[in-house]
C-alpha cells in the first residue's frame, strides 16, 4: 500500500456501520538499531472492530474546513 498524498488526506470507513474503527492487516519487522518493531508492509485486508468482521473499507477525502 503506497504512502498517501498528505495534501489530499482521506479517512477510512466501514461500509456497514460507517465507522472509522478500522484495522488493516500488517507486517512488522524488528529493527536492531532502534530496538523497535517497524511497519514493514500494510495489506489491503481491513477489519471493522465495531462489526467484528473483515470489510472492504471505503476511502473518503477529508473535506476542507470540516
Ligand atoms: Zn463496521
PDB file of the backbone (N, CA, C, O) and the ligand in Angstrom, with CONECT records:
HET     ZN  A 101       1
ATOM      1  N   UNK A   1       0.853  -1.190   0.000  1.00  0.00           N
ATOM      2  CA  UNK A   1       0.000   0.000   0.000  1.00  0.00           C
ATOM      3  C   UNK A   1       0.893   1.246   0.000  1.00  0.00           C
ATOM      4  O   UNK A   1       1.642   1.448   0.956  1.00  0.00           O
ATOM      5  N   UNK A   2       0.839   2.067  -1.018  1.00  0.00           N
ATOM      6  CA  UNK A   2       1.737   3.228  -1.089  1.00  0.00           C
ATOM      7  C   UNK A   2       1.343   4.293  -0.087  1.00  0.00           C
ATOM      8  O   UNK A   2       0.194   4.361   0.349  1.00  0.00           O
ATOM      9  N   UNK A   3       2.303   5.120   0.272  1.00  0.00           N
ATOM     10  CA  UNK A   3       2.030   6.225   1.184  1.00  0.00           C
ATOM     11  C   UNK A   3       1.057   7.196   0.526  1.00  0.00           C
ATOM     12  O   UNK A   3       1.078   7.411  -0.686  1.00  0.00           O
ATOM     13  N   UNK A   4       0.199   7.777   1.375  1.00  0.00           N
ATOM     14  CA  UNK A   4      -0.807   8.693   0.848  1.00  0.00           C
ATOM     15  C   UNK A   4      -0.220  10.076   0.622  1.00  0.00           C
ATOM     16  O   UNK A   4       0.736  10.481   1.283  1.00  0.00           O
ATOM     17  N   UNK A   5      -0.806  10.783  -0.319  1.00  0.00           N
ATOM     18  CA  UNK A   5      -0.500  12.188  -0.554  1.00  0.00           C
ATOM     19  C   UNK A   5      -1.121  12.993   0.585  1.00  0.00           C
ATOM     20  O   UNK A   5      -2.344  13.082   0.692  1.00  0.00           O
ATOM     21  N   UNK A   6      -0.277  13.577   1.433  1.00  0.00           N
ATOM     22  CA  UNK A   6      -0.810  14.262   2.615  1.00  0.00           C
ATOM     23  C   UNK A   6      -1.509  15.571   2.252  1.00  0.00           C
ATOM     24  O   UNK A   6      -2.184  16.154   3.100  1.00  0.00           O
ATOM     25  N   UNK A   7      -1.365  16.045   1.012  1.00  0.00           N
ATOM     26  CA  UNK A   7      -2.125  17.220   0.585  1.00  0.00           C
ATOM     27  C   UNK A   7      -3.594  16.879   0.362  1.00  0.00           C
ATOM     28  O   UNK A   7      -4.447  17.766   0.333  1.00  0.00           O
ATOM     29  N   UNK A   8      -3.885  15.587   0.203  1.00  0.00           N
ATOM     30  CA  UNK A   8      -5.251  15.135  -0.019  1.00  0.00           C
ATOM     31  C   UNK A   8      -5.564  13.990   0.946  1.00  0.00           C
ATOM     32  O   UNK A   8      -5.695  12.839   0.531  1.00  0.00           O
ATOM     33  N   UNK A   9      -5.683  14.317   2.236  1.00  0.00           N
ATOM     34  CA  UNK A   9      -5.893  13.264   3.238  1.00  0.00           C
ATOM     35  C   UNK A   9      -7.253  12.593   3.084  1.00  0.00           C
ATOM     36  O   UNK A   9      -8.215  13.181   2.590  1.00  0.00           O
ATOM     37  N   UNK A  10      -7.292  11.352   3.520  1.00  0.00           N
ATOM     38  CA  UNK A  10      -8.537  10.587   3.462  1.00  0.00           C
ATOM     39  C   UNK A  10      -8.848  10.020   4.840  1.00  0.00           C
ATOM     40  O   UNK A  10      -7.987   9.954   5.717  1.00  0.00           O
ATOM     41  N   UNK A  11     -10.085   9.618   5.001  1.00  0.00           N
ATOM     42  CA  UNK A  11     -10.471   8.828   6.164  1.00  0.00           C
ATOM     43  C   UNK A  11     -10.935   7.466   5.656  1.00  0.00           C
ATOM     44  O   UNK A  11     -11.379   7.330   4.516  1.00  0.00           O
ATOM     45  N   UNK A  12     -10.822   6.455   6.528  1.00  0.00           N
ATOM     46  CA  UNK A  12     -11.183   5.089   6.176  1.00  0.00           C
ATOM     47  C   UNK A  12     -12.454   4.715   6.924  1.00  0.00           C
ATOM     48  O   UNK A  12     -12.534   4.863   8.144  1.00  0.00           O
ATOM     49  N   UNK A  13     -13.437   4.234   6.191  1.00  0.00           N
ATOM     50  CA  UNK A  13     -14.736   3.943   6.799  1.00  0.00           C
ATOM     51  C   UNK A  13     -15.158   2.500   6.531  1.00  0.00           C
ATOM     52  O   UNK A  13     -14.802   1.896   5.519  1.00  0.00           O
ATOM     53  N   UNK A  14     -15.938   1.970   7.490  1.00  0.00           N
ATOM     54  CA  UNK A  14     -16.573   0.666   7.324  1.00  0.00           C
ATOM     55  C   UNK A  14     -17.795   0.824   6.417  1.00  0.00           C
ATOM     56  O   UNK A  14     -18.592   1.738   6.626  1.00  0.00           O
ATOM     57  N   UNK A  15     -17.962  -0.049   5.411  1.00  0.00           N
ATOM     58  CA  UNK A  15     -19.120   0.066   4.519  1.00  0.00           C
ATOM     59  C   UNK A  15     -20.432  -0.335   5.206  1.00  0.00           C
ATOM     60  O   UNK A  15     -21.513  -0.023   4.705  1.00  0.00           O
ATOM     61  N   UNK A  16     -20.342  -1.024   6.352  1.00  0.00           N
ATOM     62  CA  UNK A  16     -21.560  -1.490   7.026  1.00  0.00           C
ATOM     63  C   UNK A  16     -22.064  -0.468   8.043  1.00  0.00           C
ATOM     64  O   UNK A  16     -23.231  -0.077   8.010  1.00  0.00           O
ATOM     65  N   UNK A  17     -21.172  -0.031   8.957  1.00  0.00           N
ATOM     66  CA  UNK A  17     -21.609   0.868  10.030  1.00  0.00           C
ATOM     67  C   UNK A  17     -21.148   2.302   9.801  1.00  0.00           C
ATOM     68  O   UNK A  17     -21.588   3.214  10.502  1.00  0.00           O
ATOM     69  N   UNK A  18     -20.259   2.510   8.820  1.00  0.00           N
ATOM     70  CA  UNK A  18     -19.795   3.857   8.521  1.00  0.00           C
ATOM     71  C   UNK A  18     -18.747   4.370   9.494  1.00  0.00           C
ATOM     72  O   UNK A  18     -18.280   5.501   9.362  1.00  0.00           O
ATOM     73  N   UNK A  19     -18.373   3.546  10.473  1.00  0.00           N
ATOM     74  CA  UNK A  19     -17.402   3.975  11.476  1.00  0.00           C
ATOM     75  C   UNK A  19     -15.981   3.979  10.950  1.00  0.00           C
ATOM     76  O   UNK A  19     -15.686   3.463   9.872  1.00  0.00           O
ATOM     77  N   UNK A  20     -15.111   4.580  11.748  1.00  0.00           N
ATOM     78  CA  UNK A  20     -13.693   4.658  11.375  1.00  0.00           C
ATOM     79  C   UNK A  20     -12.841   3.746  12.240  1.00  0.00           C
ATOM     80  O   UNK A  20     -11.619   3.885  12.277  1.00  0.00           O
ATOM     81  N   UNK A  21     -13.481   2.810  12.938  1.00  0.00           N
ATOM     82  CA  UNK A  21     -12.751   1.896  13.814  1.00  0.00           C
ATOM     83  C   UNK A  21     -12.262   0.706  12.991  1.00  0.00           C
ATOM     84  O   UNK A  21     -12.716  -0.425  13.164  1.00  0.00           O
ATOM     85  N   UNK A  22     -11.307   1.002  12.075  1.00  0.00           N
ATOM     86  CA  UNK A  22     -10.855   0.035  11.085  1.00  0.00           C
ATOM     87  C   UNK A  22      -9.403  -0.339  11.362  1.00  0.00           C
ATOM     88  O   UNK A  22      -8.572   0.528  11.631  1.00  0.00           O
ATOM     89  N   UNK A  23      -9.103  -1.631  11.294  1.00  0.00           N
ATOM     90  CA  UNK A  23      -7.732  -2.114  11.408  1.00  0.00           C
ATOM     91  C   UNK A  23      -7.311  -2.733  10.086  1.00  0.00           C
ATOM     92  O   UNK A  23      -8.092  -3.427   9.437  1.00  0.00           O
ATOM     93  N   UNK A  24      -6.057  -2.472   9.689  1.00  0.00           N
ATOM     94  CA  UNK A  24      -5.501  -3.094   8.494  1.00  0.00           C
ATOM     95  C   UNK A  24      -4.500  -4.164   8.897  1.00  0.00           C
ATOM     96  O   UNK A  24      -3.728  -3.976   9.838  1.00  0.00           O
ATOM     97  N   UNK A  25      -4.512  -5.287   8.186  1.00  0.00           N
ATOM     98  CA  UNK A  25      -3.500  -6.316   8.407  1.00  0.00           C
ATOM     99  C   UNK A  25      -2.141  -5.762   7.998  1.00  0.00           C
ATOM    100  O   UNK A  25      -2.019  -5.074   6.984  1.00  0.00           O
ATOM    101  N   UNK A  26      -1.128  -6.067   8.792  1.00  0.00           N
ATOM    102  CA  UNK A  26       0.202  -5.531   8.500  1.00  0.00           C
ATOM    103  C   UNK A  26       1.278  -6.468   9.020  1.00  0.00           C
ATOM    104  O   UNK A  26       1.025  -7.327   9.864  1.00  0.00           O
ATOM    105  N   UNK A  27       2.484  -6.284   8.499  1.00  0.00           N
ATOM    106  CA  UNK A  27       3.655  -6.999   8.990  1.00  0.00           C
ATOM    107  C   UNK A  27       4.614  -5.987   9.611  1.00  0.00           C
ATOM    108  O   UNK A  27       4.778  -4.877   9.104  1.00  0.00           O
ATOM    109  N   UNK A  28       5.237  -6.379  10.702  1.00  0.00           N
ATOM    110  CA  UNK A  28       6.240  -5.518  11.326  1.00  0.00           C
ATOM    111  C   UNK A  28       7.579  -6.274  11.351  1.00  0.00           C
ATOM    112  O   UNK A  28       7.616  -7.493  11.518  1.00  0.00           O
ATOM    113  N   UNK A  29       8.665  -5.529  11.184  1.00  0.00           N
ATOM    114  CA  UNK A  29       9.995  -6.116  11.171  1.00  0.00           C
ATOM    115  C   UNK A  29      10.814  -5.511  12.321  1.00  0.00           C
ATOM    116  O   UNK A  29      10.765  -4.304  12.560  1.00  0.00           O
ATOM    117  N   UNK A  30      11.565  -6.364  13.027  1.00  0.00           N
ATOM    118  CA  UNK A  30      12.368  -5.881  14.154  1.00  0.00           C
ATOM    119  C   UNK A  30      13.576  -5.111  13.647  1.00  0.00           C
ATOM    120  O   UNK A  30      14.328  -5.596  12.802  1.00  0.00           O
ATOM    121  N   UNK A  31      13.755  -3.888  14.182  1.00  0.00           N
ATOM    122  CA  UNK A  31      14.910  -3.069  13.830  1.00  0.00           C
ATOM    123  C   UNK A  31      15.880  -3.094  15.004  1.00  0.00           C
ATOM    124  O   UNK A  31      15.568  -2.585  16.081  1.00  0.00           O
ATOM    125  N   UNK A  32      17.056  -3.684  14.801  1.00  0.00           N
ATOM    126  CA  UNK A  32      18.039  -3.831  15.882  1.00  0.00           C
ATOM    127  C   UNK A  32      18.556  -2.466  16.329  1.00  0.00           C
ATOM    128  O   UNK A  32      18.807  -2.260  17.517  1.00  0.00           O
ATOM    129  N   UNK A  33      18.716  -1.548  15.404  1.00  0.00           N
ATOM    130  CA  UNK A  33      19.293  -0.243  15.733  1.00  0.00           C
ATOM    131  C   UNK A  33      18.364   0.601  16.595  1.00  0.00           C
ATOM    132  O   UNK A  33      18.812   1.255  17.536  1.00  0.00           O
ATOM    133  N   UNK A  34      17.059   0.589  16.277  1.00  0.00           N
ATOM    134  CA  UNK A  34      16.112   1.402  17.054  1.00  0.00           C
ATOM    135  C   UNK A  34      15.482   0.603  18.188  1.00  0.00           C
ATOM    136  O   UNK A  34      14.835   1.171  19.068  1.00  0.00           O
ATOM    137  N   UNK A  35      15.674  -0.740  18.168  1.00  0.00           N
ATOM    138  CA  UNK A  35      15.083  -1.614  19.178  1.00  0.00           C
ATOM    139  C   UNK A  35      13.561  -1.471  19.216  1.00  0.00           C
ATOM    140  O   UNK A  35      12.948  -1.473  20.284  1.00  0.00           O
ATOM    141  N   UNK A  36      12.959  -1.345  18.014  1.00  0.00           N
ATOM    142  CA  UNK A  36      11.515  -1.239  17.912  1.00  0.00           C
ATOM    143  C   UNK A  36      11.033  -2.055  16.724  1.00  0.00           C
ATOM    144  O   UNK A  36      11.772  -2.301  15.770  1.00  0.00           O
ATOM    145  N   UNK A  37       9.766  -2.471  16.807  1.00  0.00           N
ATOM    146  CA  UNK A  37       9.124  -3.064  15.646  1.00  0.00           C
ATOM    147  C   UNK A  37       8.781  -1.946  14.671  1.00  0.00           C
ATOM    148  O   UNK A  37       8.168  -0.949  15.054  1.00  0.00           O
ATOM    149  N   UNK A  38       9.174  -2.109  13.423  1.00  0.00           N
ATOM    150  CA  UNK A  38       8.853  -1.104  12.414  1.00  0.00           C
ATOM    151  C   UNK A  38       7.907  -1.709  11.386  1.00  0.00           C
ATOM    152  O   UNK A  38       8.049  -2.866  10.988  1.00  0.00           O
ATOM    153  N   UNK A  39       6.945  -0.906  10.969  1.00  0.00           N
ATOM    154  CA  UNK A  39       5.972  -1.371   9.995  1.00  0.00           C
ATOM    155  C   UNK A  39       6.682  -1.682   8.685  1.00  0.00           C
ATOM    156  O   UNK A  39       7.333  -0.820   8.095  1.00  0.00           O
ATOM    157  N   UNK A  40       6.548  -2.914   8.243  1.00  0.00           N
ATOM    158  CA  UNK A  40       7.233  -3.351   7.042  1.00  0.00           C
ATOM    159  C   UNK A  40       6.305  -3.344   5.836  1.00  0.00           C
ATOM    160  O   UNK A  40       6.705  -2.977   4.731  1.00  0.00           O
ATOM    161  N   UNK A  41       5.056  -3.755   6.063  1.00  0.00           N
ATOM    162  CA  UNK A  41       4.129  -3.876   4.943  1.00  0.00           C
ATOM    163  C   UNK A  41       2.710  -3.786   5.483  1.00  0.00           C
ATOM    164  O   UNK A  41       2.397  -4.370   6.520  1.00  0.00           O
ATOM    165  N   UNK A  42       1.860  -3.062   4.787  1.00  0.00           N
ATOM    166  CA  UNK A  42       0.448  -2.983   5.161  1.00  0.00           C
ATOM    167  C   UNK A  42      -0.364  -3.607   4.038  1.00  0.00           C
ATOM    168  O   UNK A  42      -0.197  -3.259   2.869  1.00  0.00           O
ATOM    169  N   UNK A  43      -1.238  -4.525   4.402  1.00  0.00           N
ATOM    170  CA  UNK A  43      -2.018  -5.240   3.394  1.00  0.00           C
ATOM    171  C   UNK A  43      -3.379  -4.588   3.191  1.00  0.00           C
ATOM    172  O   UNK A  43      -3.813  -3.749   3.980  1.00  0.00           O
ATOM    173  N   UNK A  44      -4.036  -4.993   2.118  1.00  0.00           N
ATOM    174  CA  UNK A  44      -5.339  -4.407   1.783  1.00  0.00           C
ATOM    175  C   UNK A  44      -6.466  -4.952   2.655  1.00  0.00           C
ATOM    176  O   UNK A  44      -7.549  -4.368   2.703  1.00  0.00           O
ATOM    177  N   UNK A  45      -6.220  -6.067   3.344  1.00  0.00           N
ATOM    178  CA  UNK A  45      -7.274  -6.649   4.175  1.00  0.00           C
ATOM    179  C   UNK A  45      -7.551  -5.750   5.369  1.00  0.00           C
ATOM    180  O   UNK A  45      -6.638  -5.402   6.118  1.00  0.00           O
ATOM    181  N   UNK A  46      -8.817  -5.375   5.547  1.00  0.00           N
ATOM    182  CA  UNK A  46      -9.184  -4.498   6.657  1.00  0.00           C
ATOM    183  C   UNK A  46     -10.325  -5.121   7.442  1.00  0.00           C
ATOM    184  O   UNK A  46     -11.182  -5.806   6.884  1.00  0.00           O
ATOM    185  N   UNK A  47     -10.322  -4.873   8.743  1.00  0.00           N
ATOM    186  CA  UNK A  47     -11.331  -5.398   9.644  1.00  0.00           C
ATOM    187  C   UNK A  47     -11.985  -4.244  10.392  1.00  0.00           C
ATOM    188  O   UNK A  47     -11.298  -3.353  10.890  1.00  0.00           O
ATOM    189  N   UNK A  48     -13.316  -4.260  10.471  1.00  0.00           N
ATOM    190  CA  UNK A  48     -14.028  -3.274  11.284  1.00  0.00           C
ATOM    191  C   UNK A  48     -14.112  -3.820  12.705  1.00  0.00           C
ATOM    192  O   UNK A  48     -14.684  -4.886  12.930  1.00  0.00           O
ATOM    193  N   UNK A  49     -13.543  -3.089  13.663  1.00  0.00           N
ATOM    194  CA  UNK A  49     -13.541  -3.540  15.051  1.00  0.00           C
ATOM    195  C   UNK A  49     -14.967  -3.573  15.590  1.00  0.00           C
ATOM    196  O   UNK A  49     -15.333  -4.484  16.332  1.00  0.00           O
ATOM    197  N   UNK A  50     -15.768  -2.580  15.217  1.00  0.00           N
ATOM    198  CA  UNK A  50     -17.136  -2.488  15.736  1.00  0.00           C
ATOM    199  C   UNK A  50     -18.019  -3.614  15.207  1.00  0.00           C
ATOM    200  O   UNK A  50     -18.811  -4.186  15.956  1.00  0.00           O
ATOM    201  N   UNK A  51     -17.884  -3.935  13.915  1.00  0.00           N
ATOM    202  CA  UNK A  51     -18.694  -5.001  13.320  1.00  0.00           C
ATOM    203  C   UNK A  51     -18.084  -6.376  13.598  1.00  0.00           C
ATOM    204  O   UNK A  51     -18.794  -7.382  13.590  1.00  0.00           O
ATOM    205  N   UNK A  52     -16.776  -6.422  13.843  1.00  0.00           N
ATOM    206  CA  UNK A  52     -16.109  -7.683  14.129  1.00  0.00           C
ATOM    207  C   UNK A  52     -15.931  -8.563  12.917  1.00  0.00           C
ATOM    208  O   UNK A  52     -15.783  -9.778  13.050  1.00  0.00           O
ATOM    209  N   UNK A  53     -15.942  -7.969  11.730  1.00  0.00           N
ATOM    210  CA  UNK A  53     -15.787  -8.735  10.503  1.00  0.00           C
ATOM    211  C   UNK A  53     -14.788  -8.061   9.567  1.00  0.00           C
ATOM    212  O   UNK A  53     -14.487  -6.874   9.690  1.00  0.00           O
ATOM    213  N   UNK A  54     -14.280  -8.873   8.613  1.00  0.00           N
ATOM    214  CA  UNK A  54     -13.414  -8.321   7.587  1.00  0.00           C
ATOM    215  C   UNK A  54     -14.280  -7.557   6.588  1.00  0.00           C
ATOM    216  O   UNK A  54     -15.308  -8.064   6.140  1.00  0.00           O
ATOM    217  N   UNK A  55     -13.865  -6.343   6.240  1.00  0.00           N
ATOM    218  CA  UNK A  55     -14.670  -5.497   5.368  1.00  0.00           C
ATOM    219  C   UNK A  55     -13.804  -4.931   4.247  1.00  0.00           C
ATOM    220  O   UNK A  55     -12.575  -4.936   4.326  1.00  0.00           O
ATOM    221  N   UNK A  56     -14.464  -4.447   3.210  1.00  0.00           N
ATOM    222  CA  UNK A  56     -13.779  -3.681   2.174  1.00  0.00           C
ATOM    223  C   UNK A  56     -13.935  -2.208   2.529  1.00  0.00           C
ATOM    224  O   UNK A  56     -14.956  -1.588   2.233  1.00  0.00           O
ATOM    225  N   UNK A  57     -12.910  -1.663   3.166  1.00  0.00           N
ATOM    226  CA  UNK A  57     -13.004  -0.310   3.706  1.00  0.00           C
ATOM    227  C   UNK A  57     -13.184   0.710   2.592  1.00  0.00           C
ATOM    228  O   UNK A  57     -12.674   0.547   1.484  1.00  0.00           O
ATOM    229  N   UNK A  58     -13.922   1.763   2.914  1.00  0.00           N
ATOM    230  CA  UNK A  58     -14.188   2.836   1.967  1.00  0.00           C
ATOM    231  C   UNK A  58     -13.289   4.019   2.298  1.00  0.00           C
ATOM    232  O   UNK A  58     -13.171   4.426   3.454  1.00  0.00           O
ATOM    233  N   UNK A  59     -12.654   4.566   1.256  1.00  0.00           N
ATOM    234  CA  UNK A  59     -11.826   5.756   1.442  1.00  0.00           C
ATOM    235  C   UNK A  59     -12.637   6.991   1.074  1.00  0.00           C
ATOM    236  O   UNK A  59     -13.265   7.050   0.017  1.00  0.00           O
ATOM    237  N   UNK A  60     -12.611   7.982   1.973  1.00  0.00           N
ATOM    238  CA  UNK A  60     -13.303   9.240   1.692  1.00  0.00           C
ATOM    239  C   UNK A  60     -12.331  10.391   1.862  1.00  0.00           C
ATOM    240  O   UNK A  60     -11.564  10.407   2.825  1.00  0.00           O
ATOM    241  N   UNK A  61     -12.343  11.355   0.950  1.00  0.00           N
ATOM    242  CA  UNK A  61     -11.477  12.525   1.110  1.00  0.00           C
ATOM    243  C   UNK A  61     -11.920  13.350   2.300  1.00  0.00           C
ATOM    244  O   UNK A  61     -13.114  13.492   2.563  1.00  0.00           O
ATOM    245  N   UNK A  62     -10.944  13.897   3.021  1.00  0.00           N
ATOM    246  CA  UNK A  62     -11.248  14.782   4.142  1.00  0.00           C
ATOM    247  C   UNK A  62     -11.663  16.134   3.567  1.00  0.00           C
ATOM    248  O   UNK A  62     -10.949  16.727   2.758  1.00  0.00           O
ATOM    249  N   UNK A  63     -12.823  16.605   3.998  1.00  0.00           N
ATOM    250  CA  UNK A  63     -13.342  17.870   3.482  1.00  0.00           C
ATOM    251  C   UNK A  63     -12.565  19.032   4.078  1.00  0.00           C
ATOM    252  O   UNK A  63     -12.300  19.062   5.280  1.00  0.00           O
ATOM    253  N   UNK A  64     -12.201  19.988   3.232  1.00  0.00           N
ATOM    254  CA  UNK A  64     -11.506  21.180   3.704  1.00  0.00           C
ATOM    255  C   UNK A  64     -12.395  21.953   4.666  1.00  0.00           C
ATOM    256  O   UNK A  64     -13.561  22.212   4.369  1.00  0.00           O
ATOM    257  N   UNK A  65     -11.844  22.322   5.821  1.00  0.00           N
ATOM    258  CA  UNK A  65     -12.574  23.123   6.781  1.00  0.00           C
ATOM    259  C   UNK A  65     -13.609  22.354   7.573  1.00  0.00           C
ATOM    260  O   UNK A  65     -14.313  22.945   8.391  1.00  0.00           O
ATOM    261  N   UNK A  66     -13.726  21.050   7.356  1.00  0.00           N
ATOM    262  CA  UNK A  66     -14.728  20.258   8.063  1.00  0.00           C
ATOM    263  C   UNK A  66     -14.204  19.883   9.449  1.00  0.00           C
ATOM    264  O   UNK A  66     -14.900  19.211  10.211  1.00  0.00           O
TER     265      UNK A  66
HETATM  266 ZN    ZN A 101     -18.413  -1.584  10.865  1.00  0.00          ZN
END
